[in-house]
C-alpha cells in the first residue's frame, strides 16, 4: 500500500512539473510574438 501511495504521489508530482514547464513555455512564446508585433509597426512609423 505504501509503495502504491508513493508511486501515485510521484506521478502526480511529475504531472504537475510537466504542467508548470508547459505553462512557462506558453507565456514566453506569447511575449516573443507580442514583442514582434510591437516592433513591426514601429518600423513602419520610422
PDBQT receptor file of N, H, CA, C and O in Angstrom, charges set to zero:
ATOM      1  N   UNK A   1       0.839  -1.206   0.000  1.00  0.00    +0.000 N 
ATOM      2  CA  UNK A   1       0.000   0.000   0.000  1.00  0.00    +0.000 C 
ATOM      3  C   UNK A   1       0.874   1.256   0.000  1.00  0.00    +0.000 C 
ATOM      4  O   UNK A   1       0.602   2.216  -0.722  1.00  0.00    +0.000 OA
ATOM      5  N   UNK A   2       1.931   1.233   0.825  1.00  0.00    +0.000 N 
ATOM      6  H   UNK A   2       2.152   0.453   1.412  1.00  0.00    +0.000 HD
ATOM      7  CA  UNK A   2       2.810   2.402   0.887  1.00  0.00    +0.000 C 
ATOM      8  C   UNK A   2       3.499   2.626  -0.456  1.00  0.00    +0.000 C 
ATOM      9  O   UNK A   2       3.634   3.763  -0.910  1.00  0.00    +0.000 OA
ATOM     10  N   UNK A   3       3.930   1.546  -1.082  1.00  0.00    +0.000 N 
ATOM     11  H   UNK A   3       3.820   0.623  -0.713  1.00  0.00    +0.000 HD
ATOM     12  CA  UNK A   3       4.603   1.668  -2.374  1.00  0.00    +0.000 C 
ATOM     13  C   UNK A   3       3.650   2.260  -3.406  1.00  0.00    +0.000 C 
ATOM     14  O   UNK A   3       4.048   3.112  -4.202  1.00  0.00    +0.000 OA
ATOM     15  N   UNK A   4       2.408   1.819  -3.398  1.00  0.00    +0.000 N 
ATOM     16  H   UNK A   4       2.085   1.127  -2.753  1.00  0.00    +0.000 HD
ATOM     17  CA  UNK A   4       1.427   2.351  -4.350  1.00  0.00    +0.000 C 
ATOM     18  C   UNK A   4       1.187   3.830  -4.093  1.00  0.00    +0.000 C 
ATOM     19  O   UNK A   4       1.098   4.618  -5.035  1.00  0.00    +0.000 OA
ATOM     20  N   UNK A   5       1.084   4.209  -2.837  1.00  0.00    +0.000 N 
ATOM     21  H   UNK A   5       1.157   3.569  -2.072  1.00  0.00    +0.000 HD
ATOM     22  CA  UNK A   5       0.865   5.615  -2.498  1.00  0.00    +0.000 C 
ATOM     23  C   UNK A   5       2.046   6.455  -2.964  1.00  0.00    +0.000 C 
ATOM     24  O   UNK A   5       1.870   7.558  -3.482  1.00  0.00    +0.000 OA
ATOM     25  N   UNK A   6       3.255   5.921  -2.776  1.00  0.00    +0.000 N 
ATOM     26  H   UNK A   6       3.398   5.025  -2.355  1.00  0.00    +0.000 HD
ATOM     27  CA  UNK A   6       4.445   6.658  -3.226  1.00  0.00    +0.000 C 
ATOM     28  C   UNK A   6       4.428   6.821  -4.738  1.00  0.00    +0.000 C 
ATOM     29  O   UNK A   6       4.702   7.905  -5.254  1.00  0.00    +0.000 OA
ATOM     30  N   UNK A   7       4.107   5.748  -5.446  1.00  0.00    +0.000 N 
ATOM     31  H   UNK A   7       3.884   4.867  -5.027  1.00  0.00    +0.000 HD
ATOM     32  CA  UNK A   7       4.073   5.819  -6.911  1.00  0.00    +0.000 C 
ATOM     33  C   UNK A   7       3.041   6.838  -7.376  1.00  0.00    +0.000 C 
ATOM     34  O   UNK A   7       3.300   7.612  -8.297  1.00  0.00    +0.000 OA
ATOM     35  N   UNK A   8       1.881   6.840  -6.746  1.00  0.00    +0.000 N 
ATOM     36  H   UNK A   8       1.671   6.211  -5.998  1.00  0.00    +0.000 HD
ATOM     37  CA  UNK A   8       0.843   7.803  -7.122  1.00  0.00    +0.000 C 
ATOM     38  C   UNK A   8       1.313   9.223  -6.846  1.00  0.00    +0.000 C 
ATOM     39  O   UNK A   8       1.073  10.125  -7.648  1.00  0.00    +0.000 OA
ATOM     40  N   UNK A   9       1.981   9.425  -5.716  1.00  0.00    +0.000 N 
ATOM     41  H   UNK A   9       2.175   8.693  -5.064  1.00  0.00    +0.000 HD
ATOM     42  CA  UNK A   9       2.466  10.759  -5.369  1.00  0.00    +0.000 C 
ATOM     43  C   UNK A   9       3.516  11.213  -6.378  1.00  0.00    +0.000 C 
ATOM     44  O   UNK A   9       3.519  12.369  -6.801  1.00  0.00    +0.000 OA
ATOM     45  N   UNK A  10       4.398  10.308  -6.757  1.00  0.00    +0.000 N 
ATOM     46  H   UNK A  10       4.395   9.369  -6.413  1.00  0.00    +0.000 HD
ATOM     47  CA  UNK A  10       5.444  10.653  -7.729  1.00  0.00    +0.000 C 
ATOM     48  C   UNK A  10       4.818  10.994  -9.073  1.00  0.00    +0.000 C 
ATOM     49  O   UNK A  10       5.234  11.951  -9.725  1.00  0.00    +0.000 OA
ATOM     50  N   UNK A  11       3.829  10.227  -9.489  1.00  0.00    +0.000 N 
ATOM     51  H   UNK A  11       3.491   9.450  -8.959  1.00  0.00    +0.000 HD
ATOM     52  CA  UNK A  11       3.164  10.501 -10.766  1.00  0.00    +0.000 C 
ATOM     53  C   UNK A  11       2.501  11.868 -10.743  1.00  0.00    +0.000 C 
ATOM     54  O   UNK A  11       2.627  12.639 -11.694  1.00  0.00    +0.000 OA
ATOM     55  N   UNK A  12       1.795  12.171  -9.660  1.00  0.00    +0.000 N 
ATOM     56  H   UNK A  12       1.693  11.544  -8.887  1.00  0.00    +0.000 HD
ATOM     57  CA  UNK A  12       1.138  13.477  -9.550  1.00  0.00    +0.000 C 
ATOM     58  C   UNK A  12       2.174  14.592  -9.595  1.00  0.00    +0.000 C 
ATOM     59  O   UNK A  12       1.977  15.610 -10.258  1.00  0.00    +0.000 OA
ATOM     60  N   UNK A  13       3.288  14.390  -8.879  1.00  0.00    +0.000 N 
ATOM     61  H   UNK A  13       3.449  13.563  -8.341  1.00  0.00    +0.000 HD
ATOM     62  CA  UNK A  13       4.336  15.410  -8.851  1.00  0.00    +0.000 C 
ATOM     63  C   UNK A  13       4.906  15.624 -10.254  1.00  0.00    +0.000 C 
ATOM     64  O   UNK A  13       5.085  16.763 -10.685  1.00  0.00    +0.000 OA
ATOM     65  N   UNK A  14       5.187  14.542 -10.958  1.00  0.00    +0.000 N 
ATOM     66  H   UNK A  14       5.041  13.616 -10.608  1.00  0.00    +0.000 HD
ATOM     67  CA  UNK A  14       5.741  14.661 -12.308  1.00  0.00    +0.000 C 
ATOM     68  C   UNK A  14       4.762  15.369 -13.239  1.00  0.00    +0.000 C 
ATOM     69  O   UNK A  14       5.162  16.213 -14.040  1.00  0.00    +0.000 OA
ATOM     70  N   UNK A  15       3.479  15.025 -13.134  1.00  0.00    +0.000 N 
ATOM     71  H   UNK A  15       3.154  14.339 -12.483  1.00  0.00    +0.000 HD
ATOM     72  CA  UNK A  15       2.473  15.677 -13.979  1.00  0.00    +0.000 C 
ATOM     73  C   UNK A  15       2.413  17.169 -13.688  1.00  0.00    +0.000 C 
ATOM     74  O   UNK A  15       2.309  17.981 -14.608  1.00  0.00    +0.000 OA
ATOM     75  N   UNK A  16       2.479  17.533 -12.402  1.00  0.00    +0.000 N 
ATOM     76  H   UNK A  16       2.564  16.873 -11.655  1.00  0.00    +0.000 HD
ATOM     77  CA  UNK A  16       2.441  18.956 -12.045  1.00  0.00    +0.000 C 
ATOM     78  C   UNK A  16       3.666  19.677 -12.589  1.00  0.00    +0.000 C 
ATOM     79  O   UNK A  16       3.556  20.799 -13.084  1.00  0.00    +0.000 OA
ATOM     80  N   UNK A  17       4.835  19.041 -12.502  1.00  0.00    +0.000 N 
ATOM     81  H   UNK A  17       4.924  18.130 -12.100  1.00  0.00    +0.000 HD
ATOM     82  CA  UNK A  17       6.053  19.669 -13.017  1.00  0.00    +0.000 C 
ATOM     83  C   UNK A  17       5.953  19.851 -14.528  1.00  0.00    +0.000 C 
ATOM     84  O   UNK A  17       6.340  20.897 -15.050  1.00  0.00    +0.000 OA
ATOM     85  N   UNK A  18       5.441  18.849 -15.234  1.00  0.00    +0.000 N 
ATOM     86  H   UNK A  18       5.128  18.000 -14.810  1.00  0.00    +0.000 HD
ATOM     87  CA  UNK A  18       5.286  18.977 -16.684  1.00  0.00    +0.000 C 
ATOM     88  C   UNK A  18       4.340  20.123 -17.010  1.00  0.00    +0.000 C 
ATOM     89  O   UNK A  18       4.595  20.895 -17.934  1.00  0.00    +0.000 OA
ATOM     90  N   UNK A  19       3.253  20.240 -16.259  1.00  0.00    +0.000 N 
ATOM     91  H   UNK A  19       3.046  19.613 -15.508  1.00  0.00    +0.000 HD
ATOM     92  CA  UNK A  19       2.306  21.332 -16.493  1.00  0.00    +0.000 C 
ATOM     93  C   UNK A  19       2.979  22.669 -16.252  1.00  0.00    +0.000 C 
ATOM     94  O   UNK A  19       2.774  23.612 -17.016  1.00  0.00    +0.000 OA
ATOM     95  N   UNK A  20       3.783  22.763 -15.194  1.00  0.00    +0.000 N 
ATOM     96  H   UNK A  20       3.950  21.997 -14.573  1.00  0.00    +0.000 HD
ATOM     97  CA  UNK A  20       4.475  24.020 -14.904  1.00  0.00    +0.000 C 
ATOM     98  C   UNK A  20       5.411  24.383 -16.052  1.00  0.00    +0.000 C 
ATOM     99  O   UNK A  20       5.441  25.529 -16.501  1.00  0.00    +0.000 OA
ATOM    100  N   UNK A  21       6.179  23.389 -16.528  1.00  0.00    +0.000 N 
ATOM    101  H   UNK A  21       6.154  22.458 -16.164  1.00  0.00    +0.000 HD
ATOM    102  CA  UNK A  21       7.109  23.663 -17.619  1.00  0.00    +0.000 C 
ATOM    103  C   UNK A  21       6.351  24.084 -18.870  1.00  0.00    +0.000 C 
ATOM    104  O   UNK A  21       6.753  25.028 -19.550  1.00  0.00    +0.000 OA
ATOM    105  N   UNK A  22       5.254  23.392 -19.179  1.00  0.00    +0.000 N 
ATOM    106  H   UNK A  22       4.927  22.626 -18.626  1.00  0.00    +0.000 HD
ATOM    107  CA  UNK A  22       4.476  23.741 -20.364  1.00  0.00    +0.000 C 
ATOM    108  C   UNK A  22       3.884  25.134 -20.211  1.00  0.00    +0.000 C 
ATOM    109  O   UNK A  22       3.852  25.901 -21.174  1.00  0.00    +0.000 OA
ATOM    110  N   UNK A  23       3.417  25.469 -19.020  1.00  0.00    +0.000 N 
ATOM    111  H   UNK A  23       3.443  24.847 -18.238  1.00  0.00    +0.000 HD
ATOM    112  CA  UNK A  23       2.828  26.787 -18.794  1.00  0.00    +0.000 C 
ATOM    113  C   UNK A  23       3.902  27.867 -18.881  1.00  0.00    +0.000 C 
ATOM    114  O   UNK A  23       3.614  28.990 -19.297  1.00  0.00    +0.000 OA
ATOM    115  N   UNK A  24       5.138  27.542 -18.494  1.00  0.00    +0.000 N 
ATOM    116  H   UNK A  24       5.372  26.630 -18.156  1.00  0.00    +0.000 HD
ATOM    117  CA  UNK A  24       6.217  28.528 -18.591  1.00  0.00    +0.000 C 
ATOM    118  C   UNK A  24       6.549  28.819 -20.044  1.00  0.00    +0.000 C 
ATOM    119  O   UNK A  24       6.813  29.966 -20.404  1.00  0.00    +0.000 OA
ATOM    120  N   UNK A  25       6.538  27.795 -20.878  1.00  0.00    +0.000 N 
ATOM    121  H   UNK A  25       6.324  26.863 -20.586  1.00  0.00    +0.000 HD
ATOM    122  CA  UNK A  25       6.887  27.994 -22.288  1.00  0.00    +0.000 C 
ATOM    123  C   UNK A  25       5.817  28.795 -23.019  1.00  0.00    +0.000 C 
ATOM    124  O   UNK A  25       6.141  29.582 -23.908  1.00  0.00    +0.000 OA
ATOM    125  N   UNK A  26       4.567  28.613 -22.668  1.00  0.00    +0.000 N 
ATOM    126  H   UNK A  26       4.304  27.974 -21.946  1.00  0.00    +0.000 HD
ATOM    127  CA  UNK A  26       3.491  29.307 -23.381  1.00  0.00    +0.000 C 
ATOM    128  C   UNK A  26       3.597  30.825 -23.252  1.00  0.00    +0.000 C 
ATOM    129  O   UNK A  26       3.532  31.512 -24.272  1.00  0.00    +0.000 OA
ATOM    130  N   UNK A  27       3.756  31.381 -22.054  1.00  0.00    +0.000 N 
ATOM    131  H   UNK A  27       3.809  30.823 -21.226  1.00  0.00    +0.000 HD
ATOM    132  CA  UNK A  27       3.845  32.849 -21.975  1.00  0.00    +0.000 C 
ATOM    133  C   UNK A  27       5.105  33.392 -22.637  1.00  0.00    +0.000 C 
ATOM    134  O   UNK A  27       5.088  34.501 -23.170  1.00  0.00    +0.000 OA
ATOM    135  N   UNK A  28       6.198  32.631 -22.611  1.00  0.00    +0.000 N 
ATOM    136  H   UNK A  28       6.212  31.730 -22.178  1.00  0.00    +0.000 HD
ATOM    137  CA  UNK A  28       7.416  33.103 -23.274  1.00  0.00    +0.000 C 
ATOM    138  C   UNK A  28       7.174  33.280 -24.768  1.00  0.00    +0.000 C 
ATOM    139  O   UNK A  28       7.535  34.311 -25.335  1.00  0.00    +0.000 OA
ATOM    140  N   UNK A  29       6.574  32.299 -25.401  1.00  0.00    +0.000 N 
ATOM    141  H   UNK A  29       6.281  31.461 -24.940  1.00  0.00    +0.000 HD
ATOM    142  CA  UNK A  29       6.310  32.397 -26.836  1.00  0.00    +0.000 C 
ATOM    143  C   UNK A  29       5.314  33.526 -27.089  1.00  0.00    +0.000 C 
ATOM    144  O   UNK A  29       5.425  34.239 -28.086  1.00  0.00    +0.000 OA
ATOM    145  N   UNK A  30       4.351  33.690 -26.201  1.00  0.00    +0.000 N 
ATOM    146  H   UNK A  30       4.261  33.111 -25.390  1.00  0.00    +0.000 HD
ATOM    147  CA  UNK A  30       3.366  34.753 -26.372  1.00  0.00    +0.000 C 
ATOM    148  C   UNK A  30       4.054  36.108 -26.261  1.00  0.00    +0.000 C 
ATOM    149  O   UNK A  30       3.746  37.025 -27.021  1.00  0.00    +0.000 OA
ATOM    150  N   UNK A  31       4.988  36.239 -25.314  1.00  0.00    +0.000 N 
ATOM    151  H   UNK A  31       5.239  35.493 -24.696  1.00  0.00    +0.000 HD
ATOM    152  CA  UNK A  31       5.690  37.508 -25.158  1.00  0.00    +0.000 C 
ATOM    153  C   UNK A  31       6.550  37.796 -26.389  1.00  0.00    +0.000 C 
ATOM    154  O   UNK A  31       6.608  38.938 -26.844  1.00  0.00    +0.000 OA
ATOM    155  N   UNK A  32       7.208  36.789 -26.925  1.00  0.00    +0.000 N 
ATOM    156  H   UNK A  32       7.161  35.862 -26.555  1.00  0.00    +0.000 HD
ATOM    157  CA  UNK A  32       8.017  36.989 -28.124  1.00  0.00    +0.000 C 
ATOM    158  C   UNK A  32       7.131  37.421 -29.286  1.00  0.00    +0.000 C 
ATOM    159  O   UNK A  32       7.496  38.327 -30.037  1.00  0.00    +0.000 OA
ATOM    160  N   UNK A  33       5.991  36.795 -29.442  1.00  0.00    +0.000 N 
ATOM    161  H   UNK A  33       5.695  36.060 -28.833  1.00  0.00    +0.000 HD
ATOM    162  CA  UNK A  33       5.091  37.140 -30.535  1.00  0.00    +0.000 C 
ATOM    163  C   UNK A  33       4.584  38.565 -30.359  1.00  0.00    +0.000 C 
ATOM    164  O   UNK A  33       4.535  39.325 -31.327  1.00  0.00    +0.000 OA
ATOM    165  N   UNK A  34       4.207  38.937 -29.145  1.00  0.00    +0.000 N 
ATOM    166  H   UNK A  34       4.247  38.320 -28.359  1.00  0.00    +0.000 HD
ATOM    167  CA  UNK A  34       3.696  40.284 -28.913  1.00  0.00    +0.000 C 
ATOM    168  C   UNK A  34       4.816  41.302 -29.134  1.00  0.00    +0.000 C 
ATOM    169  O   UNK A  34       4.562  42.391 -29.647  1.00  0.00    +0.000 OA
ATOM    170  N   UNK A  35       6.047  40.963 -28.754  1.00  0.00    +0.000 N 
ATOM    171  H   UNK A  35       6.253  40.077 -28.337  1.00  0.00    +0.000 HD
ATOM    172  CA  UNK A  35       7.162  41.888 -28.954  1.00  0.00    +0.000 C 
ATOM    173  C   UNK A  35       7.385  42.113 -30.450  1.00  0.00    +0.000 C 
ATOM    174  O   UNK A  35       7.627  43.241 -30.878  1.00  0.00    +0.000 OA
ATOM    175  N   UNK A  36       7.305  41.053 -31.237  1.00  0.00    +0.000 N 
ATOM    176  H   UNK A  36       7.109  40.137 -30.889  1.00  0.00    +0.000 HD
ATOM    177  CA  UNK A  36       7.471  41.193 -32.680  1.00  0.00    +0.000 C 
ATOM    178  C   UNK A  36       6.350  42.042 -33.260  1.00  0.00    +0.000 C 
ATOM    179  O   UNK A  36       6.589  42.864 -34.145  1.00  0.00    +0.000 OA
ATOM    180  N   UNK A  37       5.143  41.852 -32.775  1.00  0.00    +0.000 N 
ATOM    181  H   UNK A  37       4.949  41.185 -32.056  1.00  0.00    +0.000 HD
ATOM    182  CA  UNK A  37       4.018  42.635 -33.281  1.00  0.00    +0.000 C 
ATOM    183  C   UNK A  37       4.217  44.112 -32.958  1.00  0.00    +0.000 C 
ATOM    184  O   UNK A  37       3.853  44.981 -33.751  1.00  0.00    +0.000 OA
ATOM    185  N   UNK A  38       4.792  44.393 -31.799  1.00  0.00    +0.000 N 
ATOM    186  H   UNK A  38       5.088  43.687 -31.154  1.00  0.00    +0.000 HD
ATOM    187  CA  UNK A  38       5.009  45.791 -31.413  1.00  0.00    +0.000 C 
ATOM    188  C   UNK A  38       6.125  46.390 -32.255  1.00  0.00    +0.000 C 
ATOM    189  O   UNK A  38       6.040  47.556 -32.640  1.00  0.00    +0.000 OA
ATOM    190  N   UNK A  39       7.166  45.623 -32.549  1.00  0.00    +0.000 N 
ATOM    191  H   UNK A  39       7.234  44.676 -32.236  1.00  0.00    +0.000 HD
ATOM    192  CA  UNK A  39       8.294  46.148 -33.311  1.00  0.00    +0.000 C 
ATOM    193  C   UNK A  39       7.913  46.424 -34.762  1.00  0.00    +0.000 C 
ATOM    194  O   UNK A  39       8.397  47.395 -35.342  1.00  0.00    +0.000 OA
ATOM    195  N   UNK A  40       7.081  45.618 -35.349  1.00  0.00    +0.000 N 
ATOM    196  H   UNK A  40       6.687  44.828 -34.878  1.00  0.00    +0.000 HD
ATOM    197  CA  UNK A  40       6.741  45.797 -36.758  1.00  0.00    +0.000 C 
ATOM    198  C   UNK A  40       6.102  47.159 -37.026  1.00  0.00    +0.000 C 
ATOM    199  O   UNK A  40       6.535  47.843 -37.953  1.00  0.00    +0.000 OA
ATOM    200  N   UNK A  41       5.089  47.587 -36.260  1.00  0.00    +0.000 N 
ATOM    201  H   UNK A  41       4.737  47.031 -35.507  1.00  0.00    +0.000 HD
ATOM    202  CA  UNK A  41       4.525  48.913 -36.535  1.00  0.00    +0.000 C 
ATOM    203  C   UNK A  41       5.534  50.032 -36.300  1.00  0.00    +0.000 C 
ATOM    204  O   UNK A  41       5.475  51.068 -36.962  1.00  0.00    +0.000 OA
ATOM    205  N   UNK A  42       6.461  49.831 -35.360  1.00  0.00    +0.000 N 
ATOM    206  H   UNK A  42       6.509  48.989 -34.823  1.00  0.00    +0.000 HD
ATOM    207  CA  UNK A  42       7.469  50.861 -35.120  1.00  0.00    +0.000 C 
ATOM    208  C   UNK A  42       8.353  51.038 -36.351  1.00  0.00    +0.000 C 
ATOM    209  O   UNK A  42       8.732  52.161 -36.681  1.00  0.00    +0.000 OA
ATOM    210  N   UNK A  43       8.680  49.955 -37.023  1.00  0.00    +0.000 N 
ATOM    211  H   UNK A  43       8.372  49.043 -36.755  1.00  0.00    +0.000 HD
ATOM    212  CA  UNK A  43       9.496  50.061 -38.226  1.00  0.00    +0.000 C 
ATOM    213  C   UNK A  43       8.749  50.843 -39.303  1.00  0.00    +0.000 C 
ATOM    214  O   UNK A  43       9.359  51.629 -40.028  1.00  0.00    +0.000 OA
ATOM    215  N   UNK A  44       7.455  50.641 -39.416  1.00  0.00    +0.000 N 
ATOM    216  H   UNK A  44       6.959  50.003 -38.827  1.00  0.00    +0.000 HD
ATOM    217  CA  UNK A  44       6.680  51.378 -40.407  1.00  0.00    +0.000 C 
ATOM    218  C   UNK A  44       6.593  52.856 -40.027  1.00  0.00    +0.000 C 
ATOM    219  O   UNK A  44       6.581  53.726 -40.898  1.00  0.00    +0.000 OA
ATOM    220  N   UNK A  45       6.533  53.131 -38.739  1.00  0.00    +0.000 N 
ATOM    221  H   UNK A  45       6.543  52.425 -38.032  1.00  0.00    +0.000 HD
ATOM    222  CA  UNK A  45       6.435  54.528 -38.300  1.00  0.00    +0.000 C 
ATOM    223  C   UNK A  45       7.715  55.292 -38.627  1.00  0.00    +0.000 C 
ATOM    224  O   UNK A  45       7.659  56.485 -38.925  1.00  0.00    +0.000 OA
ATOM    225  N   UNK A  46       8.860  54.629 -38.575  1.00  0.00    +0.000 N 
ATOM    226  H   UNK A  46       8.905  53.660 -38.332  1.00  0.00    +0.000 HD
ATOM    227  CA  UNK A  46      10.105  55.321 -38.889  1.00  0.00    +0.000 C 
ATOM    228  C   UNK A  46      10.140  55.621 -40.382  1.00  0.00    +0.000 C 
ATOM    229  O   UNK A  46      11.106  56.205 -40.873  1.00  0.00    +0.000 OA
TER     230      UNK A  46
